[in-house]
Amino acid sequence: MDNNSNNDSEEIKYVLFDGGGVLFNGVPGEMLLELRNQPKYQSLDVQEAASLIKNTWKKFKTDDTFTEEEYWAELRQKCNLDEDVDTLKVLVRKSMKTFPDLIEIAKQVKATTFSEGNNRGVGIISNHSISWFGEYAKIGDIYSTFDKNVVIISQEVGVAKPDSNIFQIALDNINKVASYQVEPKNVLFFDDKHKNVEAARSFGFKSEIFDNNSDNAEKLKFLLSDHNVNV
């Protein structure tokens, strides 16, 4: 675990969160788990399904010309699903949920200040499609808490974590909107995947693992406090 330096130049000025796995649940895994409750899908292996569509998901989350319809067409073929594309689009949206207690902590972070007397900022870096992220944003009222200019959606920018370019995009956007200078060492990033946390640290961010499948709001508060961000 990285400890924040007592040096003011090292203090956290911006906190960034992953979407799925931190602020949101993961899709389409949750939807596939629900489908498995049907007798005809009892043998459906969700992990195997994720492996089968790995390249499809990679394209969907980074290529804004690749449509949701194309994604579902490939998934239903590879996973032998009977439902048509329109039905799958409805089902995946029904399975989406956000975690209000974690979003509330982000709001509390915004109310804290650092040594210069400025409020900290909060943003998101999410490996997601534009359409799916938009649904989550509506469910969780995301843009009332997070600065839209520092909500980085991989399909929108054409690059995904763990590629360091997405961290550079986030940092550039922070410095476009912040009234103070932010360096990589002033950013704290939470993600549920070790490879993304390691990539963020290599870029220069402070970064911690947080997985909403196993961690709760108190754990997030503890990790924030370890970097002298007390909520």
C-alpha positions as CSV (number, residue, x, y, z in Angstrom):
1,M,0.0,0.0,0.0
2,D,1.4,3.4,-1.0
3,N,1.7,5.9,1.9
4,N,1.2,9.6,1.1
5,S,4.2,11.8,1.7
6,N,4.0,14.5,4.3
7,N,5.4,16.8,1.6
8,D,2.6,19.1,0.4
9,S,3.7,18.6,-3.2
10,E,2.8,14.9,-2.8
11,E,-0.7,15.4,-1.4
12,I,-3.8,14.1,-3.2
13,K,-5.7,16.7,-5.1
14,Y,-7.8,14.5,-7.4
15,V,-9.4,11.1,-6.8
16,L,-10.3,8.9,-9.7
17,F,-12.5,5.8,-9.6
18,D,-13.0,2.9,-12.0
19,G,-16.6,2.3,-13.1
20,G,-17.5,-1.4,-13.3
21,G,-16.1,-3.2,-10.2
22,V,-15.9,0.0,-8.1
23,L,-18.9,2.3,-8.6
24,F,-21.0,-0.1,-10.7
25,N,-21.6,-3.8,-11.1
26,G,-20.2,-5.6,-14.1
27,V,-22.0,-6.4,-17.3
28,P,-22.9,-8.5,-19.1
29,G,-21.8,-11.0,-16.4
30,E,-24.7,-10.2,-14.1
31,M,-27.2,-10.6,-16.9
32,L,-25.7,-14.0,-17.9
33,L,-25.9,-15.1,-14.2
34,E,-29.6,-14.3,-14.3
35,L,-30.1,-16.1,-17.5
36,R,-28.5,-19.2,-16.0
37,N,-31.5,-19.4,-13.7
38,Q,-33.5,-20.6,-16.7
39,P,-33.4,-24.4,-17.1
40,K,-32.2,-24.1,-20.7
41,Y,-29.1,-22.1,-19.6
42,Q,-28.1,-24.1,-16.5
43,S,-24.9,-25.2,-18.2
44,L,-23.9,-21.7,-19.2
45,D,-20.4,-20.9,-17.9
46,V,-20.1,-17.2,-17.3
47,Q,-16.3,-17.2,-17.1
48,E,-16.1,-19.2,-20.3
49,A,-18.5,-16.8,-22.0
50,A,-16.3,-13.9,-21.0
51,S,-13.3,-15.7,-22.5
52,L,-15.2,-16.4,-25.7
53,I,-16.1,-12.7,-26.2
54,K,-12.8,-11.2,-24.9
55,N,-11.8,-9.8,-28.3
56,T,-15.4,-8.7,-29.0
57,W,-15.4,-6.8,-25.7
58,K,-12.0,-5.3,-26.4
59,K,-13.3,-3.9,-29.7
60,F,-16.6,-2.7,-28.1
61,K,-14.8,-0.7,-25.4
62,T,-12.3,1.0,-27.6
63,D,-13.9,1.4,-31.1
64,D,-16.7,3.9,-31.3
65,T,-17.7,2.5,-34.8
66,F,-18.4,-0.9,-33.3
67,T,-22.1,-1.0,-32.3
68,E,-23.9,-2.6,-29.5
69,E,-25.9,-4.6,-32.0
70,E,-22.7,-6.1,-33.4
71,Y,-21.5,-6.9,-29.9
72,W,-24.7,-8.8,-29.0
73,A,-24.8,-10.6,-32.4
74,E,-21.4,-12.0,-31.6
75,L,-22.2,-12.9,-28.0
76,R,-25.5,-14.7,-28.8
77,Q,-23.7,-16.7,-31.5
78,K,-20.7,-17.7,-29.3
79,C,-22.8,-18.4,-26.2
80,N,-25.7,-20.0,-28.1
81,L,-28.3,-17.6,-26.7
82,D,-31.9,-17.8,-28.0
83,E,-32.8,-14.2,-27.1
84,D,-32.7,-11.7,-30.0
85,V,-30.5,-8.6,-29.9
86,D,-33.2,-6.2,-28.8
87,T,-34.1,-8.5,-25.9
88,L,-30.5,-8.7,-24.8
89,K,-30.2,-5.0,-24.9
90,V,-33.2,-4.7,-22.5
91,L,-32.0,-7.5,-20.2
92,V,-28.5,-6.0,-19.8
93,R,-29.9,-2.6,-18.8
94,K,-32.2,-4.3,-16.2
95,S,-29.1,-5.9,-14.7
96,M,-27.2,-2.7,-14.2
97,K,-26.8,-1.2,-10.8
98,T,-24.7,1.4,-9.1
99,F,-23.5,1.6,-5.5
100,P,-24.9,4.8,-3.9
101,D,-22.9,4.5,-0.7
102,L,-19.6,4.6,-2.8
103,I,-20.8,7.5,-4.9
104,E,-21.7,9.3,-1.7
105,I,-18.1,8.9,-0.5
106,A,-17.0,10.5,-3.8
107,K,-19.2,13.5,-3.0
108,Q,-17.6,13.7,0.5
109,V,-14.2,13.7,-1.1
110,K,-15.2,16.7,-3.2
111,A,-16.0,18.5,0.1
112,T,-12.5,18.0,1.4
113,T,-9.7,20.4,0.9
114,F,-5.9,20.1,0.6
115,S,-3.2,22.5,1.9
116,E,-3.8,25.2,-0.8
117,G,-7.4,25.5,0.5
118,N,-8.9,24.2,-2.7
119,N,-11.5,21.4,-2.9
120,R,-10.4,18.1,-4.2
121,G,-11.8,16.9,-7.5
122,V,-13.3,13.5,-8.4
123,G,-13.5,11.7,-11.8
124,I,-13.8,8.3,-13.4
125,I,-11.7,6.3,-15.8
126,S,-13.8,3.4,-17.1
127,N,-13.3,0.7,-19.7
128,H,-16.8,0.9,-21.1
129,S,-18.9,1.5,-24.1
130,I,-20.4,4.9,-24.4
131,S,-24.0,3.6,-24.4
132,W,-23.6,1.4,-21.4
133,F,-21.8,4.0,-19.4
134,G,-24.6,6.4,-20.3
135,E,-27.1,4.1,-18.7
136,Y,-25.1,3.8,-15.5
137,A,-24.7,7.6,-15.5
138,K,-28.5,8.0,-15.5
139,I,-29.0,5.3,-12.8
140,G,-26.4,6.7,-10.5
141,D,-26.9,10.4,-11.4
142,I,-23.1,10.3,-12.0
143,Y,-22.7,13.8,-13.5
144,S,-24.1,15.5,-10.4
145,T,-21.0,14.2,-8.5
146,F,-18.2,13.8,-11.1
147,D,-16.9,16.4,-13.4
148,K,-18.0,15.4,-16.9
149,N,-14.7,16.6,-18.3
150,V,-12.9,14.1,-16.1
151,V,-15.2,11.1,-16.8
152,I,-13.0,9.1,-19.2
153,I,-14.9,6.4,-21.1
154,S,-12.6,4.1,-23.1
155,Q,-14.8,3.8,-26.2
156,E,-15.0,7.5,-26.4
157,V,-11.2,8.1,-26.2
158,G,-10.2,5.0,-28.2
159,V,-7.9,3.5,-25.6
160,A,-8.5,1.4,-22.5
161,K,-6.7,0.5,-19.2
162,P,-4.0,-0.6,-18.6
163,D,-2.7,1.5,-21.5
164,S,-1.0,4.5,-20.0
165,N,-2.4,6.8,-22.6
166,I,-5.8,6.7,-20.9
167,F,-4.2,8.0,-17.7
168,Q,-2.5,10.8,-19.6
169,I,-5.9,11.8,-21.1
170,A,-7.4,11.9,-17.6
171,L,-4.5,14.0,-16.3
172,D,-4.7,16.4,-19.2
173,N,-8.4,16.8,-18.7
174,I,-7.9,17.4,-15.0
175,N,-5.5,20.2,-15.7
176,K,-7.9,21.8,-18.2
177,V,-10.6,22.2,-15.6
178,A,-8.8,22.5,-12.3
179,S,-7.9,25.9,-10.9
180,Y,-4.6,24.4,-9.6
181,Q,-1.8,22.4,-11.1
182,V,-2.1,18.6,-10.8
183,E,0.8,16.2,-11.3
184,P,0.5,12.4,-11.5
185,K,1.7,12.1,-7.9
186,N,-1.3,14.2,-6.8
187,V,-3.8,11.7,-8.2
188,L,-5.3,8.7,-6.3
189,F,-6.9,6.0,-8.5
190,F,-9.1,3.1,-7.4
191,D,-9.6,0.0,-9.6
192,D,-10.7,-3.6,-9.1
193,K,-8.0,-5.1,-11.4
194,H,-4.4,-5.5,-10.3
195,K,-3.0,-4.9,-13.8
196,N,-4.8,-1.5,-14.0
197,V,-3.5,-0.5,-10.5
198,E,0.0,-1.4,-11.4
199,A,-0.3,0.5,-14.7
200,A,-1.6,3.6,-12.9
201,R,1.3,3.4,-10.4
202,S,3.8,3.1,-13.3
203,F,2.3,6.2,-14.8
204,G,2.9,8.0,-11.5
205,F,-0.6,7.9,-9.9
206,K,-1.1,6.7,-6.4
207,S,-3.4,3.7,-6.8
208,E,-5.2,1.1,-4.7
209,I,-7.2,-2.1,-5.4
210,F,-10.9,-1.8,-4.5
211,D,-13.4,-4.4,-5.6
212,N,-17.1,-3.9,-4.8
213,N,-17.7,-7.6,-4.9
214,S,-15.6,-8.0,-1.7
215,D,-15.0,-4.5,-0.3
216,N,-17.4,-2.1,1.3
217,A,-17.7,1.7,1.9
218,E,-15.7,1.4,5.1
219,K,-12.8,-0.2,3.2
220,L,-12.9,2.7,0.7
221,K,-12.8,5.3,3.5
222,F,-9.8,3.4,5.1
223,L,-7.9,3.5,1.8
224,L,-8.6,7.2,1.3
225,S,-7.5,8.0,4.8
226,D,-4.2,6.1,4.2
227,H,-3.6,8.8,1.6
228,N,-4.6,11.6,4.0
229,V,-8.0,12.1,2.4
230,N,-10.4,11.9,5.3
231,V,-14.2,11.6,4.8
